[in-house]
Amino acid sequence: MRVAQPDGANAWPFLRYEVGVGTSLEVLHASEQLLRIESQYVEALFDYHLALLTFETAKVAPVSGLSTGSSASTGTSSR
């Protein structure tokens, strides 16, 4: 089994397997955790860029439904 190995503390299951004291199940579990964390990172990065784009677009585009100017309301209700 050949899996891309992470650095640091996350490398322990891979190193244990290579020297024969770890199981392939430990490696599979560590690989799954690593993939989940990387996926969450990419999702967060996407959400950040989407929010940034939404913010930049909102600064440029006028908001519909808001009145501009200082005219007072007539006091009539649509109910």
C-alpha positions as semicolon CSV with decimal commas, in nm:
position;residue;x (nm);y (nm);z (nm)
1;M;0,000;0,000;0,000
2;R;0,153;0,331;-0,109
3;V;-0,014;0,648;0,017
4;A;0,109;1,008;0,011
5;Q;0,254;1,065;0,354
6;P;0,176;1,373;0,560
7;D;0,437;1,559;0,761
8;G;0,457;1,602;1,137
9;A;0,245;1,419;1,392
10;N;0,009;1,289;1,122
11;A;0,290;1,077;0,979
12;W;0,300;0,832;1,272
13;P;0,051;0,576;1,135
14;F;0,241;0,568;0,804
15;L;0,578;0,530;0,973
16;R;0,446;0,256;1,204
17;Y;0,315;0,066;0,901
18;E;0,646;0,097;0,717
19;V;0,842;-0,055;1,005
20;G;0,588;-0,333;1,052
21;V;0,424;-0,237;1,382
22;G;0,118;-0,058;1,241
23;T;-0,175;-0,200;1,053
24;S;-0,313;-0,108;0,716
25;L;-0,636;-0,014;0,894
26;E;-0,448;0,256;1,089
27;V;-0,305;0,388;0,763
28;L;-0,648;0,383;0,599
29;H;-0,801;0,569;0,894
30;A;-0,521;0,830;0,891
31;S;-0,558;0,871;0,514
32;E;-0,932;0,924;0,552
33;Q;-0,876;1,186;0,823
34;L;-0,620;1,365;0,610
35;L;-0,851;1,366;0,309
36;R;-1,140;1,498;0,521
37;I;-0,923;1,778;0,662
38;E;-0,793;1,874;0,318
39;S;-1,149;1,872;0,184
40;Q;-1,266;2,099;0,466
41;Y;-0,976;2,334;0,393
42;V;-1,065;2,356;0,024
43;E;-1,432;2,411;0,110
44;A;-1,342;2,690;0,355
45;L;-1,115;2,850;0,096
46;F;-1,397;2,837;-0,161
47;D;-1,644;2,988;0,089
48;Y;-1,397;3,266;0,169
49;H;-1,347;3,357;-0,196
50;L;-1,720;3,341;-0,262
51;A;-1,789;3,572;0,032
52;L;-1,517;3,809;-0,084
53;L;-1,664;3,817;-0,435
54;T;-2,013;3,873;-0,296
55;F;-1,883;4,159;-0,082
56;E;-1,697;4,321;-0,369
57;T;-2,005;4,288;-0,592
58;A;-2,228;4,436;-0,322
59;K;-2,003;4,740;-0,293
60;V;-2,042;4,812;-0,665
61;A;-2,406;4,720;-0,730
62;P;-2,688;4,931;-0,584
63;V;-2,927;4,753;-0,350
64;S;-3,277;4,744;-0,497
65;G;-3,574;4,831;-0,281
66;L;-3,396;5,095;-0,076
67;S;-3,500;5,455;-0,121
68;T;-3,228;5,710;-0,168
69;G;-3,254;6,069;-0,064
70;S;-3,416;6,229;0,238
71;S;-3,786;6,211;0,148
72;A;-4,012;6,120;0,440
73;S;-4,251;5,831;0,435
74;T;-4,619;5,907;0,360
75;G;-4,733;5,697;0,653
76;T;-4,954;5,469;0,444
77;S;-4,931;5,100;0,496
78;S;-4,976;4,824;0,242
79;R;-5,167;4,602;0,484
